Amino acid sequence: MKIEDVLKSTVDYPKSTRVVLNLMYTQNVITDSFNDIIKTYDISGEQYNVLRILRGQKGRPANMCIIQERMLARTSNTTRLVDKLLLKDLVTRNVCPENRRKIEVLITQKGLDLLTELDPKIKEYHDFFAKNLTEEELIQLNTLLEKYRTK
């Protein structure tokens, strides 16, 4: 469905505006669907992102800078996110022995178990949105999105 139809607009948007509106609308559709999956697990999308980053560390601790650099939404308050995960026993936080100003964060077994439970649901969610595209179209879409956001 064309974005003008979705928005019930009679305006003939320039192509560049249509792209931005399409991206913004699509992001909201994807985010809403993702939030439906994780809401039963009492975590936010940003908290899920932190857990994925920590799992990717493969047992090595991550400091707040590493987490912040790898976040999808770089405006997130990493300290607050880690505090909330800490209260849920999904991560641990310790002072670095070599540099006491540095905080090290590790995912707990409970955090790993949560991601393991979510993994098939998230894969199904990804596959759902990709179902109308061929393999070549998925590659092309990724290439175009990467090209589009290059400054």
Phi, psi and omega in degrees: 000135180293148183298326178298322179291318179300317182273359182052047183256142175259000180282138175268097185287146170296156183304319181295323178291319178300319180298311182297315179298318177299315180296315181295317180294316180297319178301318179295320178297314181295315181296316179300317180295318179297315180297328176298325180289312189274346185298329179289347180262004176058041173227155177267169177300321179292320177295320176300317179300317178298316180299319178296319178299315181293323176297322179294345177284349177051051176089351176272141179290155176239140175270173184299325180295317179299314180298311181301318180297329185263356180294143174292317177256098187289352179274357181296146176276096187299319180299315179297318179298315180295320177302316180293321177292326178296317178297334180267005181061029180267343177218163169241155179225128181224157175281135179294129181295329181278333183218101188293347176277349184262134178256132179252135182240134178232145174281141178271172176299323177298320177295317178296319179297320178298314179296321178298321178291323181282332186312309181294327179291321179290322177298317178299319178298314178298315181296325179301314182286339181267354190298333181271003182243145174282170176302316179296320179293324177297317177297315180296317179299315177300316179298315181294319179295319177295319178293320183297320184272357177290128183275000000 
